[in-house]
Amino acid sequence: MGRFLVGAIAVVVGLFVVGAIASWVFHALFSILGYLILGALVVGGGMWLYGRAKRGLGSTRNQNRIEAGLSTWRQRNR
C-alpha cells in the first residue's frame, strides 16, 4: 500500500510540474505571438497612413498631368 501511495503522489506531482512548465511555455509563446501581431499591425498601419498622406499630397508633375488630361477631355466633350 505504501508503494502505491508514493507512486500515485509522484504521478500527481509530475503531472503538476509538467502542466506548470507547459503553461509557462504556452504563455511565453502566445505573448511573443501577440507582440508580433501588434507590431505588424502598427508597422502596416504606419505604412498605410504614409502611403495615403503621400498620395494625398501628390506631386506637381502628377497634378499637372491630371489637369492636362482633364483639359483635353473637356475640349473633346463640349
HUMO-V475873 format. One record per backbone hydrogen bond with DSSP energy under -0.5 kcal/mol. NH is the residue of the N-H (numbers start at 0). CO is the residue of the C=O. If there is no record, write none. Layout:
# HUMO-V475873
NH;CO + NH;CO
This chain:
# HUMO-V475873
4;0 + 5;1 + 6;2 + 7;3 + 8;4 + 9;5 + 10;6 + 11;7 + 12;8 + 13;9 + 14;10 + 15;11 + 16;12 + 17;13 + 18;14 + 19;15 + 20;16 + 21;17 + 22;18 + 23;19 + 24;20 + 25;21 + 26;22 + 27;23 + 28;24 + 29;25 + 30;26 + 31;27 + 32;28 + 33;29 + 34;30 + 35;31 + 36;32 + 37;33 + 38;34 + 39;35 + 40;36 + 41;37 + 42;38 + 43;39 + 44;40 + 45;41 + 46;42 + 47;43 + 48;44 + 49;45 + 50;46 + 51;47 + 52;48 + 53;49 + 54;50 + 55;51 + 56;52 + 57;53 + 62;58 + 63;59 + 64;60 + 65;61 + 66;62 + 67;63 + 68;64 + 69;65 + 70;66 + 71;67 + 72;68 + 73;69 + 74;70 + 75;71 + 76;72 + 77;74
